[in-house]
Amino acid sequence: MDKAGGMAILERIHLSIIREVDRHGSLTAAASHLNLTQPALSHAIRKLEEQLGVDVWHREGRSLRPTQAGEWLLAVANRLLPQLAHAEERLQQFAQGERGTLRIGMECHPCYQWLLKIVAPYVDAWPKVDVDVRQKFQFGGIGALFGHDIDMLVTPDPLFKPGLCFEPVFDYEQVLVVGPGHRLRHAAFVEPQQVADEVLITYPVAPDRLDIYTQFLMPAGISPRQHKPIETTDIMLLMVAHGRGVAALPRWLVEEYGAKFNVSPVRLGRDGVAKQIFLGFREADADIGYLRGFIDLALAHRDGTTAQL
C-alpha cells in the first residue's frame, strides 16, 4: 500500500532504474543509459520510494547504495527484466515469421569445435535466424536457461530439473592425451595409478567437474602429482607434445588435432570413459521450429546424414 492508502504500482521502468543505477554507479550514467535526464531520473526515484513507502537507496553524497529493500528489488529486476526482454523478442519473432536469434550457452570447453560444425549448415538452413554463442555461462548454464539469458545449453553434464529438457546429440570417449615420447603412448589403456606421477593438464575447471577425476581417478583414490589448468586447447596440446604433462580430452578432438601436435589418445581404463554432449532447452520452447531445427541438425550430424530442414 502507498501512503495515500492506494495500491502501489511497480512498473518496468522502476526495475530498469534500480538495475541501471546499480550497474553504472551514478545517477548521471544511469540516466544516460535510460535516455532520461538526471532530474527526471531523480524524480522517478523519489516517486518510487513514496509509492512503496520505503527507502530503496541509502544516499551517501552523490552515490546511492541499495537498502535491504533495494537489494531485494534489485534481485527481482535482475530476474524479471531478462524474461520480459525475452518475451518481447519471442513475440517479435512470431510476428516476423520466426526471425530472431538462437542464443547458445557453452558449458563445455572442447564442445566449441563440435558446435562450429553444426552452426555452419544451420545458418544456411535457417537464413532468418542468427546464432549467438555465449561461453561466459560455463558451469552456470542451468541458471542462464531459467533466467532466459540463453535458449539452448551445450553441456556434457545435464542437470535434469522440472521445466528443462536435455537431448543427447553426440557420443564420445574421454581419453588421456600423451606426447610422442611418453611411456604410455602405445598402451592399450591406462590404469589410475599410472597417472599418479604425472602433471595433469586440464581446462580451468574444479576437479569435481572433471570426468578424469570423477570417473577415473577419484574412485581409485588416486591424484596426479600436479594439476595444471590451461584455458586453450591448442596450448594444452602443445604442452603435452613437448613433454610438459598429460591431458584429458575427447577422443574425437585428439584425433582431429593429433597430426598437428603429434599427440596420441590412450583409453582411460579397460572399458574407457563414455560421455555424451547434450542440448538443453526450456520445455516451453520445445515446439519452436528453429530451436527444434538445430537439435535435428545436430542429431543428423551425429548419424552422418544430411538434415532436411
N, C-alpha and C positions, 0 to 999 in steps of 0.2 A: 504494500500500500504506500502511496506517496503521502506527503504531509497534508495535502488537501483532502485526503480520505479516498481518493480515486485509485484505480489500479495503475501502477507504474508500467509503462510500455518500454521494454528494452528492444531497441531497433538494431539493425545490422550495422549502421554507422557507428553506434556506440561500441560494438565489438571491434570494429575496424580501428576506431580511435585508440582504444586501450592497447590493442596489439601493436599499432604503429608507434605509439609513444614508447612502449617497452622496447621495440626493435631499434629505434633511432636515438632514444635517449634524450630528446629535446622536443619541445612543442614546435619549434620552427621547422625542424626536419620532418616531423610527423605531418605537420600542416602541408608542407610542400608535397609530400608523397601522396596525400589525400586530396590534393588540388583545392585546399582550403586556405584562407588567410589565418594568421595566428590568432587574431581577435575572435574570428568565427569558431576556431577550434577551442579556445579558452571558454567561450560562451557555451559551447556544446558540453564541455566537461562539467561546468558549474550546473548546467541544467540537468545533466545526467545524475549528478550527486543529489540534487534537490529532489528529483523524481524518485530515486531509490531510497532517500532518507538515510544515507550512509556515505561516509567519505570513501572514495575509491583510491585516492592518492595521498601520500604524505608530501607536503611541499617543503622542499629544502633549497631555499634560494630560487634559482631558475630551474632546478631539476625536480622531477617528480618520481617518487618511489611508491610502488603499489602498497596499499594497506592489506590486511588479511583478506578483506572482501575483494580488493582489487586483484590480488593473486588468484583468488578463485574465479573471478570474472575473466581474467587473462587466460586461465586454463580452458574455460568454456569457449572463448574466442578462438584459441588455437585449435580446438577440436571442431567447432562448428563452421568456421569460415571456409576451410578447405572443402568441407562437404557441400556447402552452399555453392561454391565455385564449381565443384564437380557436377552438381545437379544442373546448373545453368549450362555448363559445357555439354553435358549429355543431351539436354533438351534441344540445344542448338544443333547438335549432330543429327537428332531425329528430324529437325526441321529442314536440314540441308541434305538429307539422303545419306546419313552415315558418313559425314565428313568430320574429321576430328583428329585426335592424337591418341595413339595407344602408348601409355606410359608404362614402361617395363622397369621393374626394380631388380637389381642383381644381388643375390645373397650367396654368390659362388664365384671366387676369383677366376678359375680356369674356364668357367662356363661362357665367358665373354667370347672366346674364339668360336665356340659352338654356336652361340647366338648369331654371330655375324653371318653364318651360313644359312640361317633361317630368315633373317631380316632382308637380305638381298632379294630373294624371289618374292617375299611378302610385299615389299613396297611396289613391285611391278604388278602384283595381283590385286592390290588394293590402292589404286592411284589417288583416291580421295582421303586416305588415312596416312598421317605422319607417324613416325615412331620416335619416341624419346626414351633413351636408355639411361637410367639413373643408378649409378654404382654406390651412391652415398648410403643406400639402405642396406648395406651388408650387415647381416645379423640383426636387423631391425625391421625386416620386411613385413612381418605379420601386422605390426602396428601401422605401417605405411598403407597396407591394404585396407585395414579397418578405418584408417583416417582419410581414405580416398586420395592419398598423395600419389599412389600408383594404381594401375589397373590390373597388372599382372606381375607375379613374382617368380623369378627363376631361382630354384633352390634345390640342393641335394638332400635337405633335411626338412621335410614338410612338418608343420605343426597343425594337426587336424583340430579345428575349432568350429563351433556352430557358425554358419554363415559363410564359411570358406570352402572352396573345392580345390583339390590338388590332383592333377592328372600326370602320370608318368609318361614321359615322351622320349627318353633316351636312356639306355642301359650302358654302363661302363664298368671297368675294373680299376680300382685304385692299386697302384704298384709302387715299388721302390725304384728310384732312378739312381743309377750309378755311372761313374765316368769310365773312360777307356781302360785305365789300368787298375780298376778296382777288383779286389779279390772275389767279389760276388757277381761279377759281370756275366759269367756263363753258368751261374747256378740256376737249377730248375725252379727253386723257390728259396725264400729266406725265412729263418726262424726268428722270433723276437729277440732271443739272447744274442744273435749275431749283429744286432743294431746297437747293443749296449755300449760299444766303444766308438760309436760313430757321432759325427756332428750332423744333426738332422736339420735340414733346411726346409722351412715351410712358409706359407703365406702368414702374414701377421695376424694370427687368429689364436685365441686361447686353446690350450691343449684339449680341453673338454669339448671343443667343437671340431676337432681334427680326427678324421677316421683312423689314421695310422695310430693314434693314441687310444681312442675309444674301442676300436675293433681289433687291434693287433697288439700293441704294447701293454696297455693297462691291464687287460685280462691276464697277462703273463707276469705282471708285477715288474715290468722292465721299463727303464727310462734311458734315453740316449745320453751319451757323455755330455753333449751340449745341444741346446735347441737354438737355432739361429733363424729369426724371421726375416724374410725378404719380400718386398711387395710385388716385384715384376717377374713374370715367368721367364723372360729372356735372361735376366741377371741370375736368377735362380739356377737355370740350366748351365749358364756359363761357369758359375762357381762349382757346380757338380763336375763339369767337364774338366776343370783344372784341379780336381782332387781336393776341393775345399770342404767336401761333405757329401751327403746323400740327400735325396728329396723324396717326397711322396706326391704323386700326381696321377691323373687319369691316364690309362694306357694309350688311349687314342691321341692324347696330346703329346705324349712322349714319342710315339711312332711318327707323328707329324713333324716334330722338331728334331727327331733323333739324328738324322743325317747331318743337319746343320751344326749341331753341337757335339756330335759323337758321344751320345749318352745311350744307355740301354735300360729297358724296363725289366724288373725282376718281380715275380709273383710274391705277394705277402702271405706266407703260409702255404701249406699244401693245397688248400682249397681256394685261396685267393680272397680278396675283399670286394664283393659285388656291390655296386651303387647304382642309383638312378637319378636322373635330373627330372624334377617335377616343375610343372607350370601351375602356380596357384592364382586363384581369382575369386572374387566375391560371387557367392551363389546367385545373388540377384542379377548379376551381369551375364549369366551363363548363356542366355539366348541372344546376346548381342552378336550380330553377324561377323563383324570384323575381328572381334576377340576370338570367337569360335574358329574363324578362318586361320588365325595364327596357330592355334593348337593343332588344327588339322594338317597344316603345312609342316609343323614340327613332327607330327606322327608319320607323315608321308616321307619325310627326310630320314627318319629312323628306319623305315622299311625299305628305303632305297627307291621309292617310287616318286612320281611327279604328281603333286596335288592339282586337282582341277577345281579352282576356286572361282 
